[in-house]
């Protein structure tokens, strides 16, 4: 742990985020199989009174390399879009809440071999079928979802769905915040890669800002490209801060989204990357539709123009390490589970 060279300021912010995560760390089943709830008890108890953040992480944790060590990190943030709670001229793109006919099925309740797996869909007659995809929803096939607001720009709403939460600025200048409530169960497709593969984006011009500019300049073709991402996110109005997958507030520059099948949600993660702004100690407090696999990380940057600029251009490669409670390493030696490799 000491070899990671933890920055004191960053360690203090990470400690505060870790304290928030402790309740869920000890309560939730770790899908990665790396830890048990009780494993986190000593570190969580120590965190409540820790006064030296660097010493806290060095004393209470040991590191486990994630997978083959080839980590890839992108970024996300809280965007602001133009919209209205009521439909009015220029604000006619519906922002949907969770449909009443959207059903989550825990397959583990039907077979032990399917433990940890789930599907999402709807009932059609006597059959359980996939839920409507993006094109079907935008064409009006879905009739059982509340409309919680109206956006001015379909492209802005599309990217707010990618981010998972955001602020909606109304014509009178007031705002309301919306956050992820569910998703239609369809696989996520990154349209940036599609556009690059088709030569629609120039080399070196494939940031989120570049993609947005192209979609707005080519609205008909852009709509069809966005519909190739069949995933669709549903929102709810939030009264407080943006929440991550743990149901806890996320922290800009500290929270990361990860795949819970490989990284315990709530655990500290150290990234050693080829970008300085991505390198350092983070806390895995969120998940994402595009964040799949042992080494796929999404760094959260908060809100505002600076956060948008960093998140939109974030593309970093390097190595990810999970910080697990001391004693975990001995149990993992000789055959780590969850796509990890123990490190001394």
TAKA-V85042 format. One record per residue. NEAR is the number of other C-alpha atoms within 10 Angstrom. Layout:
NEAR, NEAR
//
This chain:
18, 11, 6, 14, 11, 19, 12, 13, 11, 16, 21, 20, 19, 25, 26, 16, 24, 25, 17, 19, 23, 20, 16, 17, 25, 18, 12, 14, 14, 20, 18, 20, 16, 22, 21, 18, 15, 10, 17, 22, 16, 12, 21, 21, 12, 14, 20, 14, 9, 16, 12, 13, 21, 21, 15, 18, 25, 18, 15, 19, 20, 21, 24, 23, 21, 24, 21, 13, 17, 15, 21, 20, 24, 21, 24, 27, 28, 25, 23, 21, 21, 19, 28, 26, 18, 15, 16, 13, 7, 13, 20, 17, 18, 21, 23, 20, 23, 20, 18, 11, 15, 19, 17, 14, 13, 15, 15, 13, 13, 10, 10, 9, 10, 12, 13, 13, 12, 13, 13, 18, 19, 19, 13, 11, 7, 6, 8, 12, 12, 17, 23, 21, 21, 19, 18, 13, 17, 14, 9, 9, 12, 14, 10, 13, 15, 16, 19, 18, 24, 24, 25, 21, 16, 21, 20, 18, 23, 18, 17, 24, 21, 20, 21, 26, 28, 26, 22, 25, 18, 20, 12, 7, 8, 10, 18, 18, 20, 26, 25, 24, 15, 18, 21, 25, 22, 20, 14, 16, 16, 14, 16, 19, 13, 15, 17, 15, 10, 9, 10, 15, 18, 10, 8, 7, 13, 18, 17, 16, 13, 16, 21, 18, 12, 15, 18, 16, 11, 11, 13, 10, 13, 18, 16, 12, 15, 21, 20, 16, 19, 18, 23, 25, 25, 22, 24, 20, 17, 16, 10, 10, 14, 21, 18, 22, 18, 19, 12, 17, 18, 25, 22, 17, 22, 27, 28, 30, 30, 30, 24, 24, 18, 24, 31, 28, 27, 29, 21, 28, 28, 22, 25, 20, 20, 14, 14, 10, 12, 26, 17, 21, 29, 30, 30, 30, 31, 25, 20, 19, 21, 18, 19, 16, 16, 24, 26, 20, 28, 27, 27, 27, 23, 21, 17, 12, 13, 12, 19, 21, 17, 19, 24, 19, 17, 20, 18, 22, 21, 17, 21, 30, 26, 27, 25, 24, 21, 17, 12, 20, 20, 10, 12, 16, 13, 10, 11, 16, 15, 18, 19, 24, 21, 22, 14, 10
//
